Amino acid sequence: MIMVAVRRSTVIEAPISQVWDILRDYNGHDSWHPAVEKSSLESGMHTDQIGAVRNFKLTGGEHLREQLLSMSDKDHRFRYTIVESDIPLTNYLAEIELKPVTDCDWTFWTWSSKFDTPAGREEELSELVAKGVYEAGFESLRTKVKTNNNLYSRFDLKESRTPIEGTAMIIDHYGTSEEFHQAKLAAPPPEPGQVRLKQTAIGVNFIDVYCRTGYFKLLTPPGVIGMEAAGEVIDTGPQVNHLKPGQRVGYACPPLGAYTSVRTMDADLVFPLPDYLDDATAAAGLLKGITAEFLLHRVHQVRKGETVLIYAPAGGVGRILCQWANHLGATVIGATSSEEKAHIARAAGAQHVILPGETSLEDQIRKITKGHGADVIYDAVGQDSFAHSVAALAPRGHLISHGQASGDVGSWDISSLASCSATVSRPNYIHYTDTPEKLSLITERLFKAIESRIINIEIGQRYPLSEAALAHRDLENRQTTGSTILIP
């Protein structure tokens, strides 16, 4: 075997924060590298977890498995190694490092590696790595950050007071996902109290489905749905003091309008993102994480020793609830539909998982809890589950209905809840997040939980913005795990 060293570098005409947001997503290379066809993380690990293994297929058909060895948000650097490959690269150890360019807001990117090759193939494999992997990756990512739906980079926009054209997914009528169509949409210059954003990642949530169908009348078509996104401030209007051009920000609030590449909106509920939280993860986790925070700490303050039942524990909100409730000392039970999702729930902190079968949900709960029942139940399913949830409650238990994936729960006789002195809550996201003061308290706790690894936001699916209809179909058909994002 012959040892080879390869090193390539380039300058990307974009801020280091924007480039790092893309690269630090260890399982996101299939969204920007032309050589990668598809990729997935093994064992339910999250995308920036040390030791995470990505299993991916190249466009040429080869399979590889690579493990993340280290990552530093402070130094904008990570190292990884090949653990299995169809290509004979042995003892492959690589490093990606970013540094700011001193005389402008650009990024200097170095990609280097050492590996052993069979004798006589060192030149061939060195060129494959240098050109087919590193240089091809440079060019593809450069195109991604510069041409984002034909938007100008923010360096051309600092003094702009004209509308900026972007791409949006619009619905003309309430209905199925087929109502989505792509259109050009201009973001006007911000007025007093407003901010204009170049969006880099957009969250997809079940509330978007409700808005699209008209179940929630938060939008009158025609219009753009969506409540959650992350990106970069282009410019601000007067009276905006907490944001500045070039700053990375996120939001998870009404009014609707997130399914677009560029947007002008009120600045009150837009907040800066911490350096350790990349744009994609923010878009995947803000609304879900905020929801989990008020469900666990405000609607019901989960305490050590309580038994908590969580429906859809492999979904975006469900995974966060499992992780956080486990950290709070609760006994966590997940209720899901398949062994695959049960595996994800266990990895997220569910000590027990129940599946559909001959034994009812409530009987399975009673068996696990030795007849006591669940002290608190987080039910996101609705119509199909509500009666089972009531039956599974412990005396003086708290049933929190925070979603209705299967439909409305219907009418209930309140006297039927007396059998266990039940408390029932149906929280509305807006009532917990409608002021900067409320939102600040929630995001402060959420960001601390993310930074300390109490919770990890897993991006299960990524779709181009133009494929919003497919994202909705997969979500409605329960074919998704973790969080789903759209990439403009």
C-alpha positions as CSV (number, residue, x, y, z in Angstrom):
1,M,0.0,0.0,0.0
2,I,1.1,3.5,-0.8
3,M,0.3,6.5,1.5
4,V,-1.1,9.6,-0.3
5,A,-1.9,13.1,0.9
6,V,-4.4,15.3,-0.9
7,R,-5.0,19.0,-0.1
8,R,-7.2,21.5,-2.0
9,S,-8.4,25.0,-1.0
10,T,-10.7,27.7,-2.5
11,V,-12.4,30.9,-1.7
12,I,-16.2,30.9,-1.5
13,E,-17.8,34.3,-2.0
14,A,-20.2,34.0,1.0
15,P,-19.9,34.6,4.7
16,I,-18.3,31.8,6.8
17,S,-21.6,31.3,8.7
18,Q,-23.5,30.5,5.6
19,V,-20.9,28.1,4.3
20,W,-20.5,26.4,7.7
21,D,-24.3,26.0,8.0
22,I,-24.2,23.8,4.9
23,L,-21.0,21.8,5.6
24,R,-21.6,21.1,9.3
25,D,-24.7,19.1,8.4
26,Y,-22.8,15.9,8.2
27,N,-25.6,14.0,6.5
28,G,-26.6,16.9,4.2
29,H,-23.9,16.4,1.5
30,D,-26.5,14.8,-0.8
31,S,-28.2,18.2,-1.1
32,W,-25.1,19.9,-2.5
33,H,-22.4,17.5,-3.7
34,P,-22.9,16.3,-7.3
35,A,-21.2,12.9,-6.6
36,V,-23.6,11.9,-3.8
37,E,-26.9,10.3,-4.8
38,K,-28.4,9.7,-1.3
39,S,-27.3,9.5,2.3
40,S,-28.7,8.4,5.6
41,L,-27.4,8.3,9.2
42,E,-27.2,5.0,11.0
43,S,-28.5,4.1,14.5
44,G,-30.8,7.1,14.9
45,M,-27.8,9.4,15.5
46,H,-28.1,13.1,14.8
47,T,-26.3,14.9,12.0
48,D,-23.6,16.6,14.2
49,Q,-23.1,13.9,16.8
50,I,-19.5,12.7,17.2
51,G,-19.4,9.1,16.1
52,A,-22.3,9.5,13.7
53,V,-21.9,7.2,10.6
54,R,-23.3,8.3,7.3
55,N,-24.1,5.6,4.8
56,F,-24.3,6.9,1.3
57,K,-24.4,6.0,-2.4
58,L,-22.4,7.8,-5.1
59,T,-23.9,8.6,-8.4
60,G,-21.6,6.0,-9.9
61,G,-23.2,3.3,-7.7
62,E,-20.5,2.9,-5.1
63,H,-21.4,2.7,-1.4
64,L,-19.4,4.3,1.4
65,R,-19.7,4.6,5.2
66,E,-18.0,7.5,6.9
67,Q,-17.8,8.4,10.6
68,L,-17.6,11.8,12.1
69,L,-14.6,12.0,14.5
70,S,-14.7,15.7,15.7
71,M,-16.5,18.9,15.0
72,S,-15.8,22.5,16.2
73,D,-18.3,25.3,15.6
74,K,-15.8,27.7,17.1
75,D,-13.0,26.7,14.7
76,H,-15.4,25.8,11.8
77,R,-13.7,22.5,11.4
78,F,-14.5,18.8,11.4
79,R,-12.7,15.5,10.8
80,Y,-14.0,12.2,9.5
81,T,-12.8,8.8,8.3
82,I,-14.0,6.1,5.9
83,V,-15.0,2.9,7.8
84,E,-16.2,1.0,4.7
85,S,-15.9,1.7,1.0
86,D,-16.3,0.1,-2.4
87,I,-13.3,2.3,-3.5
88,P,-9.9,1.1,-2.2
89,L,-9.1,4.1,0.1
90,T,-7.7,2.6,3.2
91,N,-7.0,4.5,6.5
92,Y,-8.7,7.5,4.9
93,L,-8.7,10.5,7.3
94,A,-10.0,13.8,6.1
95,E,-10.5,17.3,7.5
96,I,-12.6,20.3,6.4
97,E,-11.7,23.7,7.8
98,L,-13.0,27.2,7.1
99,K,-11.4,30.6,7.8
100,P,-12.8,34.1,7.2
101,V,-11.1,36.1,4.4
102,T,-9.7,39.2,6.1
103,D,-10.5,41.9,3.6
104,C,-14.1,40.9,2.8
105,D,-16.9,38.8,4.1
106,W,-15.9,35.6,2.2
107,T,-14.7,32.2,3.2
108,F,-11.4,30.3,2.7
109,W,-12.1,26.6,2.6
110,T,-9.4,23.9,3.0
111,W,-10.2,20.2,2.4
112,S,-7.4,17.7,3.0
113,S,-6.9,14.0,3.6
114,K,-4.4,11.2,3.9
115,F,-5.0,7.6,2.9
116,D,-3.4,4.4,1.6
117,T,-3.9,3.1,-1.9
118,P,-2.9,-0.1,-3.7
119,A,0.5,0.2,-5.4
120,G,0.1,1.6,-8.9
121,R,-3.2,3.3,-8.3
122,E,-2.0,6.2,-6.2
123,E,-2.2,8.7,-9.1
124,E,-5.7,7.5,-10.2
125,L,-7.2,7.6,-6.7
126,S,-5.5,10.9,-5.7
127,E,-7.1,12.5,-8.8
128,L,-10.5,11.0,-7.9
129,V,-10.4,12.5,-4.5
130,A,-8.9,15.8,-5.5
131,K,-11.1,16.5,-8.5
132,G,-14.1,14.2,-8.2
133,V,-14.7,14.9,-4.5
134,Y,-13.0,18.1,-3.4
135,E,-13.0,20.4,-6.5
136,A,-16.4,19.2,-7.6
137,G,-17.7,19.9,-4.1
138,F,-16.2,23.4,-4.1
139,E,-17.9,24.3,-7.4
140,S,-21.2,22.8,-6.4
141,L,-21.4,24.6,-3.1
142,R,-20.2,27.8,-4.6
143,T,-23.1,27.6,-7.0
144,K,-25.5,26.8,-4.2
145,V,-24.7,29.9,-2.1
146,K,-24.4,32.3,-5.1
147,T,-27.3,31.4,-7.3
148,N,-30.0,30.6,-4.7
149,N,-33.1,30.9,-7.0
150,N,-31.4,33.7,-8.9
151,L,-31.3,35.9,-5.8
152,Y,-28.4,38.4,-5.6
153,S,-26.0,37.8,-2.8
154,R,-26.4,40.1,0.2
155,F,-23.3,42.0,-0.8
156,D,-25.3,43.5,-3.7
157,L,-28.2,44.2,-1.4
158,K,-26.8,46.2,1.5
159,E,-28.1,49.6,0.2
160,S,-31.0,48.2,-1.9
161,R,-34.4,49.9,-1.5
162,T,-36.1,48.1,-4.3
163,P,-38.2,44.9,-4.3
164,I,-36.2,41.6,-4.6
165,E,-37.7,38.8,-6.6
166,G,-37.7,35.3,-5.1
167,T,-39.5,32.0,-5.6
168,A,-42.5,31.0,-3.6
169,M,-44.9,28.0,-3.4
170,I,-48.5,29.4,-3.6
171,I,-51.9,27.9,-3.1
172,D,-54.9,29.5,-4.9
173,H,-57.5,27.5,-3.1
174,Y,-57.8,25.3,0.0
175,G,-57.3,21.6,-0.8
176,T,-54.9,18.8,-1.3
177,S,-51.1,19.2,-1.8
178,E,-51.7,19.4,-5.5
179,E,-52.8,23.0,-4.9
180,F,-49.2,24.1,-4.6
181,H,-47.7,25.8,-7.6
182,Q,-44.4,27.7,-8.0
183,A,-44.4,31.4,-8.7
184,K,-42.2,34.5,-8.6
185,L,-42.8,36.7,-5.6
186,A,-41.2,40.0,-4.8
187,A,-40.2,41.0,-1.2
188,P,-40.6,44.8,-0.8
189,P,-38.1,47.0,1.1
190,P,-38.8,46.8,4.8
191,E,-41.0,49.4,6.4
192,P,-40.5,50.6,10.0
193,G,-40.4,47.6,12.3
194,Q,-39.9,45.2,9.5
195,V,-37.0,43.0,8.3
196,R,-36.2,41.5,4.8
197,L,-34.8,38.0,4.8
198,K,-33.0,35.7,2.4
199,Q,-34.2,32.3,3.6
200,T,-31.9,29.3,3.5
201,A,-34.1,26.6,5.1
202,I,-37.8,26.3,5.8
203,G,-39.6,24.1,8.3
204,V,-42.5,21.8,7.3
205,N,-45.1,21.2,10.1
206,F,-48.5,19.6,10.4
207,I,-50.0,23.0,11.0
208,D,-49.0,23.8,7.4
209,V,-51.3,20.9,6.3
210,Y,-54.1,22.3,8.4
211,C,-53.6,25.8,6.8
212,R,-53.4,24.3,3.3
213,T,-56.7,22.4,3.7
214,G,-58.5,25.3,5.4
215,Y,-59.0,23.5,8.7
216,F,-57.2,26.4,10.3
217,K,-58.2,29.7,8.7
218,L,-54.9,31.4,9.2
219,L,-54.6,32.2,5.5
220,T,-57.2,33.3,2.9
221,P,-56.0,32.0,-0.5
222,P,-54.3,32.9,-2.7
223,G,-51.2,33.1,-0.6
224,V,-48.1,31.4,0.9
225,I,-48.3,29.1,3.9
226,G,-45.6,28.2,6.4
227,M,-44.6,29.5,9.8
228,E,-41.0,28.6,10.3
229,A,-37.7,29.4,8.5
230,A,-34.1,30.4,9.0
231,G,-31.9,32.6,6.9
232,E,-30.0,35.9,6.7
233,V,-31.0,39.5,7.2
234,I,-30.8,41.4,4.0
235,D,-31.8,44.8,5.4
236,T,-34.1,46.3,8.1
237,G,-36.5,49.1,8.3
238,P,-36.4,51.9,10.8
239,Q,-37.1,51.1,14.5
240,V,-35.5,47.7,14.3
241,N,-32.6,47.6,16.8
242,H,-32.1,43.9,17.5
243,L,-31.2,42.8,14.0
244,K,-28.7,43.8,11.5
245,P,-27.8,43.0,7.8
246,G,-25.9,39.8,7.4
247,Q,-27.1,38.4,10.7
248,R,-28.3,34.8,10.9
249,V,-31.9,34.6,12.2
250,G,-34.9,32.4,12.6
251,Y,-38.6,32.6,13.3
252,A,-41.5,30.3,14.1
253,C,-44.6,32.4,14.1
254,P,-47.6,33.8,12.2
255,P,-48.4,35.4,9.9
256,L,-48.0,32.7,7.3
257,G,-45.6,33.1,4.4
258,A,-42.5,31.0,5.0
259,Y,-42.6,28.9,1.8
260,T,-40.5,31.4,-0.1
261,S,-36.9,32.2,-0.8
262,V,-37.0,35.8,0.2
263,R,-39.5,37.5,2.6
264,T,-40.3,40.9,4.2
265,M,-42.0,40.6,7.6
266,D,-42.5,42.2,11.0
267,A,-39.2,42.0,13.0
268,D,-40.6,41.6,16.5
269,L,-40.7,37.8,16.5
270,V,-37.6,37.3,14.4
271,F,-34.6,36.4,16.6
272,P,-30.8,35.9,16.1
273,L,-29.6,32.3,16.0
274,P,-26.7,31.2,18.2
275,D,-23.5,30.2,16.5
276,Y,-23.8,26.6,17.5
277,L,-27.2,26.2,15.7
278,D,-27.0,26.0,11.9
279,D,-29.7,27.3,9.6
280,A,-31.0,23.8,8.6
281,T,-31.3,22.6,12.1
282,A,-33.0,25.8,13.2
283,A,-35.6,25.6,10.5
284,A,-36.1,21.9,11.4
285,G,-36.5,22.5,15.1
286,L,-37.6,25.9,16.1
287,L,-41.4,25.5,15.9
288,K,-41.2,21.9,17.1
289,G,-38.7,22.8,19.9
290,I,-40.8,25.8,21.0
291,T,-43.9,23.5,21.0
292,A,-42.1,20.9,23.1
293,E,-40.9,23.6,25.5
294,F,-44.3,24.9,26.4
295,L,-45.9,21.4,26.4
296,L,-43.4,20.1,28.9
297,H,-42.8,23.2,31.0
298,R,-46.0,25.4,30.7
299,V,-49.1,23.4,29.8
300,H,-47.9,20.6,32.1
301,Q,-44.7,20.9,34.1
302,V,-43.3,17.4,33.9
303,R,-41.7,16.2,37.1
304,K,-39.3,13.4,37.9
305,G,-41.1,10.1,38.4
306,E,-44.1,10.9,36.3
307,T,-45.2,8.5,33.5
308,V,-45.5,10.2,30.2
309,L,-47.1,8.8,27.1
310,I,-46.1,10.4,23.8
311,Y,-47.8,9.7,20.5
312,A,-45.8,9.8,17.3
313,P,-42.5,9.6,19.2
314,A,-40.5,9.3,15.9
315,G,-41.8,12.5,14.5
316,G,-40.4,16.0,14.9
317,V,-42.2,17.1,18.1
318,G,-42.4,13.6,19.4
319,R,-38.6,13.0,19.3
320,I,-37.9,16.2,21.2
321,L,-40.6,15.4,23.8
322,C,-39.1,12.0,24.3
323,Q,-35.6,13.4,24.8
324,W,-36.6,16.3,27.0
325,A,-39.1,14.3,29.2
326,N,-36.4,11.6,29.7
327,H,-34.0,14.3,30.9
328,L,-36.6,15.6,33.3
329,G,-36.7,12.2,34.9
330,A,-40.0,10.9,33.6
331,T,-40.7,7.4,32.5
332,V,-41.3,7.8,28.8
333,I,-43.6,5.6,26.8
334,G,-43.9,6.0,23.1
335,A,-46.9,5.0,21.0
336,T,-46.1,4.4,17.3
337,S,-47.0,2.4,14.3
338,S,-44.0,0.3,13.3
339,E,-40.8,-1.3,14.6
340,E,-38.8,1.1,12.5
341,K,-40.3,4.1,14.3
342,A,-40.1,2.2,17.6
343,H,-36.3,2.0,17.1
344,I,-36.2,5.8,16.6
345,A,-38.3,6.4,19.7
346,R,-36.1,4.3,21.9
347,A,-33.0,6.1,20.6
348,A,-34.7,9.3,21.5
349,G,-35.3,8.3,25.1
350,A,-38.5,6.2,25.3
351,Q,-38.0,3.5,27.8
352,H,-41.1,1.6,26.5
353,V,-42.7,1.6,23.1
354,I,-46.2,0.2,22.3
355,L,-47.4,-0.8,18.9
356,P,-50.8,-1.6,17.5
357,G,-51.9,-5.2,18.1
358,E,-54.4,-7.5,19.7
359,T,-54.0,-5.7,23.0
360,S,-55.4,-2.2,23.3
361,L,-53.2,0.9,23.9
362,E,-54.8,1.4,27.3
363,D,-54.2,-2.2,28.4
364,Q,-50.6,-2.0,27.3
365,I,-50.2,1.2,29.3
366,R,-51.8,-0.4,32.4
367,K,-49.4,-3.4,32.1
368,I,-46.3,-1.2,31.9
369,T,-47.4,1.0,34.8
370,K,-48.7,-1.9,36.9
371,G,-52.3,-0.6,36.7
372,H,-51.6,3.0,37.4
373,G,-51.9,4.5,33.9
374,A,-50.1,7.6,32.4
375,D,-49.8,10.7,34.5
376,V,-49.6,12.9,31.4
377,I,-50.4,12.1,27.7
378,Y,-49.2,14.1,24.7
379,D,-51.7,13.1,22.0
380,A,-51.0,14.5,18.5
381,V,-53.2,12.0,16.7
382,G,-56.7,13.1,17.6
383,Q,-59.8,11.3,16.4
384,D,-58.3,7.8,16.3
385,S,-56.6,8.0,19.7
386,F,-58.5,10.3,22.0
387,A,-60.8,7.6,23.5
388,H,-57.8,5.3,24.1
389,S,-55.9,8.2,25.7
390,V,-58.8,8.9,28.1
391,A,-58.9,5.2,29.1
392,A,-55.1,5.2,29.6
393,L,-55.0,8.1,32.1
394,A,-53.9,7.7,35.7
395,P,-56.2,9.1,38.4
396,R,-56.0,12.9,38.1
397,G,-54.0,12.5,34.9
398,H,-53.5,15.2,32.3
399,L,-54.4,14.6,28.6
400,I,-52.9,17.2,26.3
401,S,-54.3,17.1,22.8
402,H,-51.9,19.1,20.7
403,G,-52.6,17.7,17.2
404,Q,-55.2,15.9,15.1
405,A,-53.3,14.0,12.4
406,S,-56.3,11.6,12.1
407,G,-59.0,14.3,12.4
408,D,-60.9,16.2,15.0
409,V,-61.6,14.5,18.3
410,G,-65.3,15.2,18.0
411,S,-67.8,16.0,20.8
412,W,-67.3,14.6,24.3
413,D,-69.5,14.5,27.4
414,I,-67.4,16.2,30.1
415,S,-68.9,13.9,32.7
416,S,-67.1,10.9,31.0
417,L,-63.8,12.4,32.2
418,A,-64.8,12.0,35.9
419,S,-63.9,8.4,36.0
420,C,-60.2,9.4,36.5
421,S,-60.7,13.1,37.4
422,A,-59.0,13.9,34.1
423,T,-57.6,17.3,33.1
424,V,-57.8,17.9,29.3
425,S,-55.9,20.7,27.6
426,R,-55.9,21.8,23.9
427,P,-53.1,24.4,23.7
428,N,-52.8,26.9,20.9
429,Y,-49.3,27.6,19.8
430,I,-50.0,31.3,19.2
431,H,-51.2,31.9,22.7
432,Y,-47.7,30.9,24.0
433,T,-45.6,32.8,21.4
434,D,-47.5,36.0,20.5
435,T,-45.1,38.5,22.2
436,P,-41.3,38.9,22.1
437,E,-41.3,38.5,25.9
438,K,-43.1,35.1,25.8
439,L,-41.0,33.9,22.9
440,S,-37.7,35.0,24.5
441,L,-38.3,32.9,27.6
442,I,-39.1,29.9,25.6
443,T,-36.2,30.2,23.1
444,E,-33.7,30.8,25.9
445,R,-34.6,27.5,27.5
446,L,-34.8,25.7,24.1
447,F,-31.3,27.0,22.9
448,K,-29.8,25.9,26.2
449,A,-31.3,22.5,25.8
450,I,-29.8,22.2,22.3
451,E,-26.4,23.5,23.3
452,S,-26.2,21.1,26.2
453,R,-27.3,18.2,24.1
454,I,-30.4,17.6,26.2
455,I,-32.2,17.5,22.8
456,N,-31.0,16.9,19.3
457,I,-32.9,18.0,16.2
458,E,-32.8,15.3,13.6
459,I,-33.5,16.2,10.0
460,G,-35.2,13.2,8.5
461,Q,-36.2,14.6,5.1
462,R,-35.1,17.4,2.8
463,Y,-36.9,18.6,-0.3
464,P,-36.3,21.4,-2.7
465,L,-38.8,24.2,-2.1
466,S,-40.4,23.3,-5.5
467,E,-41.3,19.9,-4.1
468,A,-43.4,21.2,-1.2
469,A,-46.4,19.1,-2.5
470,L,-44.4,15.9,-2.1
471,A,-43.2,16.9,1.3
472,H,-46.8,17.4,2.4
473,R,-47.9,14.1,0.9
474,D,-45.2,12.2,2.7
475,L,-46.0,14.0,6.0
476,E,-49.8,13.2,5.7
477,N,-49.1,9.6,4.8
478,R,-46.9,9.2,7.9
479,Q,-43.9,8.4,5.8
480,T,-41.6,10.8,7.6
481,T,-39.4,10.6,10.7
482,G,-37.8,13.4,12.6
483,S,-38.2,16.9,11.0
484,T,-38.7,17.9,7.4
485,I,-37.3,21.0,5.7
486,L,-37.5,22.7,2.4
487,I,-34.4,24.1,0.7
488,P,-35.0,27.3,-1.4
